[in-house]
Amino acid sequence: MKSLSAIHVTFLPSGICVTAASGDTVLDVALEHYVEIEHECGGNCSCTTCRVEVVDGAEYISAMEWPEKERLAELDDRTQATRLSCQALLTGGGDVIVSIPVSELVDAPP
């Protein structure tokens, strides 16, 4: 169940800051506020196109579970801060800043 406690999520590189609720995923928040993140599998943890880098506030996002770890293991360019936005659940308690890799932006130049 979602909490009514507001969380601010900032998306880089655009700098768009939106309000979300505890219980939302980063992908759901992005799509709800027209921040485009590629998500080929529809947010079902079957691909890695919705990956983001958590710049700040990782402690306010759910812990990574097995399916996400397995998907991210396929990426050569992952870091400790890489998450799949469809699996990164906002837990509340503070604000979050995520960066969408330029290669993952919808309509990004090749």
LODOTI-166177 format. One line per field, with one value per atom (N, C-alpha, C, O): residue number from 0; atom name; x, y, z. Coordinates in steps of 0.001 Angstrom, whole numbers. Layout:
# LODOTI-166177
pos <- (NUM ...)
site <- (CA ...)
X <- (X ...)
Y <- (Y ...)
Z <- (Z ...)
# end
This chain:
# LODOTI-166177
pos <- (0 0 0 0 1 1 1 1 2 2 2 2 3 3 3 3 4 4 4 4 5 5 5 5 6 6 6 6 7 7 7 7 8 8 8 8 9 9 9 9 10 10 10 10 11 11 11 11 12 12 12 12 13 13 13 13 14 14 14 14 15 15 15 15 16 16 16 16 17 17 17 17 18 18 18 18 19 19 19 19 20 20 20 20 21 21 21 21 22 22 22 22 23 23 23 23 24 24 24 24 25 25 25 25 26 26 26 26 27 27 27 27 28 28 28 28 29 29 29 29 30 30 30 30 31 31 31 31 32 32 32 32 33 33 33 33 34 34 34 34 35 35 35 35 36 36 36 36 37 37 37 37 38 38 38 38 39 39 39 39 40 40 40 40 41 41 41 41 42 42 42 42 43 43 43 43 44 44 44 44 45 45 45 45 46 46 46 46 47 47 47 47 48 48 48 48 49 49 49 49 50 50 50 50 51 51 51 51 52 52 52 52 53 53 53 53 54 54 54 54 55 55 55 55 56 56 56 56 57 57 57 57 58 58 58 58 59 59 59 59 60 60 60 60 61 61 61 61 62 62 62 62 63 63 63 63 64 64 64 64 65 65 65 65 66 66 66 66 67 67 67 67 68 68 68 68 69 69 69 69 70 70 70 70 71 71 71 71 72 72 72 72 73 73 73 73 74 74 74 74 75 75 75 75 76 76 76 76 77 77 77 77 78 78 78 78 79 79 79 79 80 80 80 80 81 81 81 81 82 82 82 82 83 83 83 83 84 84 84 84 85 85 85 85 86 86 86 86 87 87 87 87 88 88 88 88 89 89 89 89 90 90 90 90 91 91 91 91 92 92 92 92 93 93 93 93 94 94 94 94 95 95 95 95 96 96 96 96 97 97 97 97 98 98 98 98 99 99 99 99 100 100 100 100 101 101 101 101 102 102 102 102 103 103 103 103 104 104 104 104 105 105 105 105 106 106 106 106 107 107 107 107 108 108 108 108 109 109 109 109)
site <- (N CA C O N CA C O N CA C O N CA C O N CA C O N CA C O N CA C O N CA C O N CA C O N CA C O N CA C O N CA C O N CA C O N CA C O N CA C O N CA C O N CA C O N CA C O N CA C O N CA C O N CA C O N CA C O N CA C O N CA C O N CA C O N CA C O N CA C O N CA C O N CA C O N CA C O N CA C O N CA C O N CA C O N CA C O N CA C O N CA C O N CA C O N CA C O N CA C O N CA C O N CA C O N CA C O N CA C O N CA C O N CA C O N CA C O N CA C O N CA C O N CA C O N CA C O N CA C O N CA C O N CA C O N CA C O N CA C O N CA C O N CA C O N CA C O N CA C O N CA C O N CA C O N CA C O N CA C O N CA C O N CA C O N CA C O N CA C O N CA C O N CA C O N CA C O N CA C O N CA C O N CA C O N CA C O N CA C O N CA C O N CA C O N CA C O N CA C O N CA C O N CA C O N CA C O N CA C O N CA C O N CA C O N CA C O N CA C O N CA C O N CA C O N CA C O N CA C O N CA C O N CA C O N CA C O N CA C O N CA C O N CA C O N CA C O N CA C O N CA C O N CA C O N CA C O N CA C O N CA C O N CA C O N CA C O N CA C O N CA C O N CA C O N CA C O)
X <- (840 0 880 1860 536 1311 1036 -89 2077 1973 1719 2098 1088 849 2027 2008 3042 4223 4974 5348 5191 5805 7303 7996 7779 9196 9506 8733 10612 11017 12023 13011 11746 12643 13108 12298 14428 15013 15636 16380 15313 15840 16882 16613 18069 19134 19281 18979 19699 20309 19309 19724 17995 17009 16843 16508 17073 16864 15411 15069 14553 13132 12986 13484 12294 12043 10537 9762 10126 8715 8442 9359 7172 6758 6199 5419 6602 6166 5752 5906 5233 4818 5626 6073 5800 6435 5618 4391 6300 5616 5633 5359 5953 6086 7451 8410 7546 8859 9370 8586 10663 11254 10680 10405 10497 9933 8506 8156 7688 6302 6243 5430 7100 7143 7550 6949 8565 9028 7906 7629 7268 6223 5020 4415 4680 3549 3789 2846 5063 5406 6073 6748 5878 6354 7876 8392 8578 10034 10268 9946 10822 10915 12147 13286 11868 12895 12501 11365 13439 13173 12795 13372 11849 11432 10805 9591 11665 11227 10328 9431 10549 9752 8506 7783 8257 7071 7218 6220 8442 8668 8530 8150 8835 8681 9993 10011 11081 12390 12860 13504 12520 12942 14023 14525 14389 15441 16236 16053 17092 17865 17744 18542 16755 16672 16243 16447 15667 15207 16228 15883 17473 18467 18718 18641 19017 19371 20539 20841 21187 22229 21655 21170 21706 21219 22351 23377 22148 23162 23120 24160 21913 21753 20438 19464 20423 19206 19000 17876 20067 19937 19336 18680 19557 19012 17496 16873 16894 15442 14797 13662 15549 15078 15224 16172 14290 14305 15622 16315 15940 17136 16943 15823 18043 17997 17707 18297 16798 16452 17026 17547 16929 17568 17290 18248 16037 15836 16571 17125 16572 17273 18781 19454 19313 20751 21152 22200 20315 20608 20627 21515 19661 19618 20819 21444 21142 22253 23599 24543 23695 24944 25285 26442 24296 24506 25166 25647 25198 25720 27206 27641 27970 29403 29677 30686 28790 29040 28288 28125 27834 27112 28065 29267 27501 28262 27482 26411 28004 27294 25987 25060 25920 24745 23710 22652 23996 23070 21879 22034 20685 19448 18536 18649 17648 16576 15431 14941 15008 13999 12673 11885 12418 11171 11191 10143 12368 12517 12880 12798 13283 13713 12485 11948 12059 10855 11212 12104 10520 10770 10212 9040 11054 10635 10314 9761 10650 10367 11497 12484 11342 12340 13273 13971 13297 14178 14022 13302 14698 14602 15640 16650 15372 16191 16562 15743 17803 18262 18767 19619 18224 18675 19094 18564 20039 20517 20160 20438 19542 19209 20379 20677 21051 22157 21689 20608 22485 22095 21708 20794 22382 22059 20673 20125 20086 18777 17666 16494 17993 16957 16205 16814 14910 14111 14458 14589 14608 14974 16385 16688 17262 18663 19355 19065 20265 21004 21880 22321 22133 22926 24371 25169)
Y <- (-1182 0 1239 1309 2206 3425 4357 4452 5037 6020 7389 7631 8272 9615 10537 11699 10043 10842 11144 10232 12415 12836 12599 12841 12121 11917 12702 12661 13409 14120 13245 12780 13036 12269 13209 13784 13357 14195 13281 12355 13566 12797 13633 14755 13066 13712 12982 11789 13563 14885 16029 17186 15747 16797 17736 18906 17244 18055 18118 18884 17329 17319 16723 15632 17454 17000 16818 17732 15637 15325 14795 14423 14767 14238 12840 12596 11934 10546 10081 10803 8887 8304 7040 6362 6744 5497 4351 4342 3388 2265 2334 1337 3505 3658 3146 3199 2646 2348 3602 4478 3686 4823 4906 6002 3763 3767 4301 5119 3857 4334 5845 6535 6345 7789 8531 9545 8026 8664 8719 9777 7597 7549 8414 9054 8429 9241 10728 11498 11123 12544 12836 13853 11945 12146 12268 12924 11627 11505 10184 9121 10248 9047 8208 8674 6970 5951 4761 4290 4288 3110 1956 1809 1154 -10 -1048 -1253 -1684 -2619 -3735 -4173 -4199 -5323 -4860 -5678 -3559 -3050 -2983 -2898 -3019 -2927 -4249 -4282 -5345 -6676 -7355 -8562 -6609 -7141 -8239 -9202 -8072 -9054 -8514 -9239 -7247 -6644 -5696 -5696 -4913 -3957 -2542 -1675 -2295 -991 132 1301 -172 884 1207 1776 845 1058 2543 3372 2841 4186 4074 2996 5198 5271 6076 7191 5519 6239 7145 6675 8452 9447 9760 9943 9821 10144 9539 9459 9120 8595 7102 6617 6363 4907 4238 3202 4821 4244 4369 3769 5142 5320 4530 4796 3545 2655 1223 902 381 -1012 -1704 -1323 -2715 -3514 -4292 -4646 -4546 -5293 -6765 -7360 -7335 -8740 -9556 -8998 -10876 -11796 -11527 -11482 -11343 -11170 -9942 -9987 -8864 -7653 -7886 -7474 -8533 -8838 -9673 -9439 -10645 -11501 -10694 -10882 -9804 -8974 -8039 -7903 -7397 -6439 -7126 -6503 -8390 -9128 -9228 -9457 -9059 -9117 -7855 -7858 -6782 -5495 -5356 -5580 -4991 -4770 -3418 -3256 -2455 -1099 -770 405 -1764 -1501 -1014 -1278 -302 139 -284 -883 18 -266 523 129 1633 2506 2175 2802 1199 851 77 -889 526 -164 -228 587 -1186 -1210 -400 -700 623 1531 822 1264 -272 -1013 -1807 -2236 -2003 -2782 -1935 -2403 -687 208 859 1833 324 758 1841 1652 2965 4049 3650 3294 3711 3298 4468 4275 5671 6852 7180 6451 8278 8705 9775 10422 9972 10985 11062 10272 12014 12258 11455 11019 11270 10409 11170 11894 10995 11543 10379 9609 10255 9208 9824 10853 9190 9633 8567 7382 9012 8116 8158 9220 7031 7045 7563 7199 8398 8990 7917 8125 6777 5700 5126 4465 5359 4814 5832 5478 7083 8087 7773 7453 7863 7656 8775 9929 8451 9406 9950 11016 9242 9683 9510 8566 10416 10262 8999 8606 8367 7127 7375 6438)
Z <- (0 0 0 742 -824 -937 233 723 667 1727 1106 -40 1846 1355 1630 1222 2308 2592 1301 564 1034 -232 -235 753 -1366 -1620 -2880 -3837 -2897 -4105 -4846 -4278 -6125 -6974 -8078 -8805 -8195 -9238 -10275 -9952 -11537 -12659 -13391 -13820 -13521 -14271 -15600 -15628 -16664 -16759 -16904 -16950 -16978 -17210 -16025 -16211 -14801 -13612 -13180 -12280 -13803 -13445 -12051 -11773 -11175 -9807 -9643 -9924 -9188 -9045 -7646 -6914 -7293 -6001 -6203 -7124 -5340 -5415 -4028 -3043 -3969 -2692 -2422 -3347 -1167 -769 -1350 -1250 -1953 -2580 -4091 -4759 -4647 -6094 -6531 -5760 -7768 -8323 -9020 -9386 -9199 -9906 -11323 -11812 -11983 -13333 -13334 -14184 -12406 -12348 -12137 -12753 -11273 -11019 -12283 -12638 -12954 -14189 -15217 -15781 -15459 -16476 -16097 -16957 -14817 -14348 -14588 -14769 -14586 -14737 -16089 -16248 -17045 -18418 -18533 -19438 -17606 -17715 -18425 -17893 -19613 -20426 -20076 -20115 -19738 -19515 -20387 -20336 -21176 -22001 -21080 -20003 -21485 -20693 -21626 -21639 -22393 -23435 -22931 -23650 -21721 -21218 -20465 -19897 -20462 -19786 -18278 -17563 -17789 -16341 -15622 -14452 -16308 -15721 -15344 -15102 -15290 -14913 -15857 -15444 -17144 -18146 -19064 -19923 -18893 -19714 -18808 -17591 -19391 -18586 -19128 -18772 -19987 -20639 -19702 -20031 -18566 -17647 -16560 -15524 -16800 -15746 -15498 -16405 -14254 -13812 -12849 -12336 -12613 -11586 -10423 -10617 -9227 -8048 -7578 -7086 -7737 -7398 -5909 -5276 -5355 -3935 -3448 -4196 -2203 -1594 -1767 -1639 -2056 -2227 -995 -1103 154 1387 1466 2341 563 530 -597 -993 -1112 -2163 -1655 -939 -2027 -1586 -1935 -2878 -1159 -1428 -2731 -3099 -3411 -4662 -4369 -3467 -5139 -4983 -6134 -7100 -6027 -6954 -8430 -9202 -8880 -10329 -10880 -11978 -10123 -10561 -10583 -11528 -9565 -9535 -10749 -11351 -11105 -12247 -13547 -14379 -13724 -14938 -15002 -16054 -13892 -13890 -14095 -14581 -13734 -13936 -15417 -15769 -16288 -17736 -18285 -19419 -17504 -17973 -17672 -16542 -18673 -18469 -17809 -17123 -18013 -17518 -16234 -15906 -15512 -14258 -13173 -13209 -12217 -11051 -9803 -9910 -8657 -7404 -7324 -6616 -8050 -8013 -9083 -9127 -9948 -11023 -10470 -9723 -10858 -10491 -11706 -12622 -11708 -12701 -12114 -11025 -12839 -12281 -12030 -11193 -12742 -12523 -11222 -10742 -10653 -9418 -8217 -7081 -8451 -7375 -6746 -7274 -5642 -4944 -3932 -3106 -3996 -3045 -1687 -1570 -664 670 1581 2664 1162 1968 2913 3005 3607 4572 4050 4831 2742 2178 676 65 101 -1328 -2104 -1551 -3386 -4238 -5511 -6076 -5951 -7231 -8059 -7616 -9284 -10189 -11514 -11932 -12156 -13462 -14489 -14302 -15571 -16666 -17641 -18187 -17874 -18822 -20183 -20646 -20814 -22090 -23096 -23893 -23075 -24012 -23768 -24651 -22593 -22254 -22427 -22298 -22715 -22914 -24199 -25220 -24147 -25342 -26306 -25897 -27574 -28613 -28461 -28996 -27742 -27611 -28959 -29693 -29281 -30536 -30474 -29394 -31624 -31631 -31243 -31201)
# end
